[in-house]
């Protein structure tokens, strides 16, 4: 067998065929938006055909950058115009068409012979001669070449749109199939990792560090660390010497000049936690227990099982995530866990219930350990302790039939808890003391059945119309939405509908059917559609996490907050979203994909400090 025979099949193709494929893929990329690629190709062809010798590529790149179009398709398509096509067809055709339109006077020099010999070297000379001796012929040429460039651009625009749309449709279908194959492969790997057993959750009882006096539970517990800023935390903890914010946001007791990530903050958190234990404010249970945590909001109840989960399940994909974590926030929580030697706040997990909740029914009929309502929001918080070993064993056994759980809220806490476990395990292995059964191998979580949870809407407010008038904005939005004015303020009635507020009026905006075809699990989310079709092209919001022109309002604050912020002049308009569903969240997590920022808002928030897990 020759060396050539050993080469991959494509490497054996003629060079011209391989180069053609490369240019084809670059001009018609399958993984980009067809409309944006088509505009890029139009720009490249138009600029290339027009008399822009020597600067066509620079102008194409500048145009695409100005209008945020993909640059590569435009640059590649500009090569449609080259010395052979320019001087052999486009320029003569443009001059011919222009003369038919302008009908210029005869010229007193042999222009046609000069045009026949037109080249890079004499191009400037010919143009100057034409401008000086026959300006109407120059005008005819410019008009004609503009028409030729426009026709060429339109032809390639249509061609690019059709080809890219077709290629993208096939690419999405292949991608979806690939994702399903990956999921199947992951399930096989997990089964192999468990020696052929079905994937299953692992939950553990623990000795909770919790308030000694039930009457003080309300004042000790606190909202999660990440729902308020430093000033708000300081105000919330005022007059509450044992507020858990003094552990989770210990910087509130330090000078404002001390950075929130300063090592002093984590050391001070440990000092405050140790002091609360020393003062008898909080204490560990005598034995390992499971706990039930009920939250009540506007008459709706949700019951969570408080337990510990192994870091191994996080790394093995049995605890599934749907969001990316920020390195700085994850590092902050990791340092807090290691600094305090505790998971001071739980991770909010959900699962598809298969009868596990029924095992808690008899417990919640008994008197709870803690039961209080927080005045600020009117939400109820109730805790029961499960001490019976037989009951604990039955619950643990029941959860082995649940293959996976999903992080609903607390991705940074989960990542930090798992990383802290790995860090401690590595230390123990180096010391030769690791057994795999240490408490630090697990972190704190609360498991809620998905049937009891409700995701609230996460709404968007825009600070400006990005240079458009209200009328212009509505015209642009009408290309994407079917728009109907609403008689009053109301939330979207269904998925794929966004309610829009501007100028004292509400509008129901339903995405047109053409934008809802061939979408993957993430692309089909209303927040993703709004971002792609409205926020990015019309409001210049490239990254919702960093853009200065957008802010987010959790559904707990109601639509009135949107009206308030727009009517006050603080914002220009608002979009009320239909809530993401639990099924969408779990399907995206199952597919191993990531949801867009600010897709979900869970209420009520879990209280920190009611039940704490220490690593030793």
Phi, psi and omega in degrees: 000131181283165177299323180298321180295333182279344181291151174305152186306317183293329180291340180274352181289158175300149183301320181297326180290319179293319178296321179298319179296319180300311181295324178298313181294327180283325180283326183236064183295135186279343186257019179235165182294129186298320183294317181292322176296318181298317177296322177297316179296318177303313181299316181297316181292314181299310182294323180294318182287322181297156183291078180237041186304126176092339183234009184300316181296316180298316180295321179296314179299317180296318180297312181296322178294319181296323183256013176055047176256154176298133188278321187300312179302321180295315181297314180298317183291337179295340179282359170302325175265118179219174183309324182288313182283325181297300186277342179269338183219300190301310182294313177299320180295319178297317180295319180297313180295318180297320179295326178294329182275312186274329183053062185289161176293160177295148181255155186263023173216162186280079183292323183297321178294326177291321179295323179296328180261016182298134179210178178301324187291317185254009183302311182296319180297315180297315180298316178298316179300318180294316181295325184279317187264336183211070183299329180292333176288324176295318178298317179300318179297315182295320178295315182295315182292330176295319178295315179299316180297320180293316180296314178299318179297318180294317179301314181287331175300309180297315180300314181296317182297316181294313183293313182294320178300315180295315181294321181294321179299314178294321181296318179296320179297317178294320180296315179299317178297322179296319179298316179296324177295319179298318179300316179298318179295319179299318180298321178296316181297319179295320178298318179295323180295334179255029175057045175086354180282159176294149173303141181207151177284153175234122178237151184226140170286164180204166178270097185291140169268115190213166182302136180284316182264113181303330181292339181265357185302321181296319182282334179280314183293158184211162174296159179303153185299335190260013179254009177213160176267182186298316181294319179294321178297319180297320180291319180295326183275352183299129179080003179238088186297337182249018177300137182291349174298337179287350173257311184283333177229056187297344178297343180296339178267355180258166179299145182298342179286343180281122180297145182298340180256011179292142178306333178299327183296315182289324177294320180291326177298318179295319178300314182293322178295314179298322181294320178297323177291314181297325181279358179076017179285321177229155181204158178281148170294157182285335182221167178290130182225162163255163185219150175247132180238113178259136173242139180236126182221116179052042178083351179266135182246147171221135186247125179244146175266119181269124185205186171246147178238147183283142177302329180302323180293328177293313182290332181272359178083010175283330168262111189263145180244161179224006180231154171277151176255151175271134186302318183293320180289322178295318179295322178300312181291326177298314180294328178290317179297312182291324181292320181268350185058037184204150166270098187281344178223146184276158170269135183271106180250152173229163182207160176277110186291133177234039178102359182295325182296331181299332180290346180266351188301317183288332180291316185286357173275347181272171180291133181283162176280316176235144178201109182207164177239131179275127187296325186299324184235351180076016181273142179264144180226122184227138183229133172243147178255130176255106183258337186294123184297321180295320178295316179299317180297320180294319179294315180299319180296320182296323182284348176291343177273355176268117187290320185214161169236167185231137176285113176277316180210140178107038180297322180291321178295319181294314179298317181293319179297319180291320180293321178297320178298317179295321180297313180293321179297319180296320177298316182294322179296319178297325180278352180075022183247003187285132178243339182093352182251009182292153181297329183291352178284355184233161176222166191282135179212158172234125184259117177249136174298139183297334181292341182264348187269155177222123175271130177271163178292151177236102193267161184243137171236137180252135186278340176210166177269011175059044175087359181262155169278161177305321181294318179295320179297316180296323177297317179294317181293331180294343176285337183256323186249155157269116191250133176224131180290140180260147181287340183202172178294130177199157179280158176303141185274343186201169175294151182071014172240134177237131177264132189245137180237128177198140175060034177079006182234148176253143180227138172271119184244111181254128180299135179293149186302328183296338181268000185251013182264146172056046182255142175278182183300321181280315183299337183277350178294142178300322180295325179288318178297316180297317180298313185289317190265338185237302189295317181286307183288326185263328184248002177062034178266092181285312180234110182302335182285336186239345183297140180276348187265005183225148172221167187233141182233116179295146184298341179297337182273353175079165180291337178301329179293325177295315179300316181300314185288329177282313183295332180284348183090355179295324179231162184265328181197172183214150176240120174267126188260151169280133187299143169296142182266160176297323179297318178298315179301312183290324178295321179293318178296320178298326181279356180072022181257174186241133179282153176296159178301148175057048180266331186229149175222115180259137173220150355283162179282146177289140179275134172279149172094348177287316180220115184242142178252122176263149188284347179229000000 
